[in-house]
Amino acid sequence: MLRAALVLVLVAAAPQEPPELVVEDFEQGIGRWEFTDPAAWKEADGPRGKMLSQHKKSTYAPKVRSPFGIALLKDVWVGDFVLEARVQSTVKDYGHRDMCVFFGYQDPSHFYYSHLGKKTDDHANQIFIVNGEPRKKISTRTTEGTNWTDGWHAVKVVRKVSDGTIEVYWDDMTTPVQTAKDTTFAWGRIGVGTFDDTGNWDDIRLRGVKLDPPRKEER
């Protein structure tokens, strides 16, 4: 009886994964996504079937300095979440070669993003906030750079709103390559893309706490 009771206690105490909200393999097209520059994105054939491809550089011009190529999941707002995806950069190697994951997205001038850049500096390979002004680095930890190749890589972003925790994983899913803590945005949309390069995305999985966005007058 004691062993059974202990098992029940351990199961009850074990952290629960947030519910699965979206599994996107693009086999049904790209209609669930909204783009800052629709002409730069298309459905394409990938190694596992269909994929989302930013096949050319975006001509989108944001009001404040921030990424140009953004694909946002429609009609899903989350607080806490875990986002996993496969990603491929399709540009020639250079110092700021990058792909990005967007979250806490409220409007074109208010969101977070992880910039997975080839070489780290104050404007590359960091977690950033865009809050009505040019993007600002908020990373508490990063690496010397993201080791891009021409193949596919795995990325994961974990967000906990209560304490502002942001963790970004790349290929190694046990140790984050980027971390930050910020509580400015407690909800928002998620997205994928790049600052000003091109690349492909596939097998996007979103688990999280789905929210209804507050009305503008309540923000």
Long-range contacts (C-beta under 8 A, 24 or more apart in sequence): 17-82, 17-207, 18-80, 18-81, 18-82, 18-207, 18-208, 18-209, 19-207, 19-208, 19-209, 19-210, 20-205, 20-206, 20-207, 21-76, 21-78, 21-81, 21-206, 21-207, 21-208, 21-210, 22-73, 22-76, 22-204, 22-205, 22-206, 23-204, 23-205, 23-206, 24-73, 24-203, 24-204, 24-205, 24-206, 25-49, 25-50, 25-202, 25-203, 25-204, 26-50, 26-51, 26-52, 26-202, 32-73, 32-74, 33-71, 33-72, 33-73, 33-74, 34-71, 34-72, 34-73, 34-74, 35-70, 35-71, 35-72, 36-60, 36-62, 36-68, 36-69, 36-70, 36-71, 36-108, 36-193, 37-68, 37-69, 40-69, 40-198, 41-71, 44-200, 46-200, 46-202, 47-152, 48-202, 48-203, 49-202, 50-202, 51-200, 51-201, 51-202, 52-192, 52-200, 52-201, 52-202, 53-90, 53-199, 53-200, 53-201, 54-193, 54-194, 54-198, 54-199, 54-200, 55-198, 56-198, 57-196, 57-197, 57-198, 58-193, 58-196, 62-108, 62-109, 63-108, 63-109, 64-109, 64-130, 64-132, 64-133, 64-134, 64-135, 65-134, 65-135, 66-108, 66-109, 66-111, 66-113, 66-128, 66-130, 66-134, 66-135, 67-100, 67-102, 67-113, 67-115, 67-135, 67-193, 67-194, 67-195, 67-196, 68-194, 68-195, 68-196, 69-100, 69-193, 69-194, 69-195, 69-196, 69-197, 69-198, 70-100, 70-102, 70-191, 70-192, 70-193, 71-191, 71-192, 71-193, 71-201, 72-102, 72-105, 72-189, 72-190, 72-191, 73-189, 73-190, 73-191, 73-206, 76-189, 76-190, 76-206, 76-210, 77-187, 77-188, 77-189, 77-210, 77-211, 77-212, 77-213, 78-103, 78-159, 78-187, 78-188, 78-189, 78-190, 78-206, 78-208, 78-209, 78-210, 78-211, 79-159, 79-161, 79-186, 79-187, 79-208, 79-209, 79-211, 80-159, 80-160, 80-161, 80-162, 80-208, 80-209, 81-157, 81-158, 81-159, 81-190, 81-206, 81-207, 81-208, 81-209, 82-156, 82-157, 82-158, 82-159, 82-206, 82-207, 82-208, 83-156, 83-157, 83-190, 83-204, 83-205, 83-206, 83-207, 83-208, 84-154, 84-155, 84-156, 84-203, 84-204, 84-205, 85-154, 85-155, 85-156, 85-192, 85-201, 85-202, 85-203, 85-204, 85-205, 86-152, 86-153, 86-154, 86-155, 86-201, 86-202, 86-203, 87-152, 87-153, 87-154, 87-155, 87-192, 87-199, 87-200, 87-201, 87-202, 88-150, 88-151, 88-152, 88-153, 88-199, 88-200, 88-201, 89-148, 89-150, 89-194, 89-197, 89-198, 89-199, 90-150, 90-197, 90-198, 90-199, 90-200, 91-197, 91-198, 91-199, 93-118, 93-148, 94-118, 95-119, 95-124, 96-123, 96-124, 96-195, 97-148, 97-197, 98-124, 98-125, 98-146, 98-194, 98-195, 98-197, 99-155, 99-192, 99-193, 99-194, 99-197, 99-199, 100-192, 100-193, 100-194, 100-195, 101-155, 101-157, 101-168, 101-190, 101-191, 101-192, 102-189, 102-190, 102-191, 102-192, 102-193, 103-157, 103-159, 103-188, 103-189, 103-190, 103-191, 104-159, 104-184, 104-185, 104-186, 104-187, 104-188, 105-188, 105-189, 105-190, 105-191, 106-185, 106-187, 106-188, 106-189, 106-213, 106-219, 110-185, 111-185, 111-188, 112-138, 112-166, 112-182, 112-185, 112-188, 114-157, 114-166, 114-168, 114-178, 115-195, 116-146, 116-148, 116-155, 116-168, 116-170, 116-177, 117-145, 117-146, 117-195, 118-145, 118-146, 118-147, 118-148, 119-144, 119-145, 120-144, 120-145, 125-178, 126-178, 127-166, 127-168, 127-178, 127-179, 127-180, 129-182, 129-184, 129-185, 131-184, 138-180, 138-181, 138-182, 139-178, 139-179, 139-180, 140-179, 140-180, 140-181, 141-176, 141-178, 141-179, 141-180, 142-177, 142-178, 143-177, 143-178, 146-170, 146-177, 152-202, 159-208, 161-186, 161-187, 187-211, 187-213, 187-214
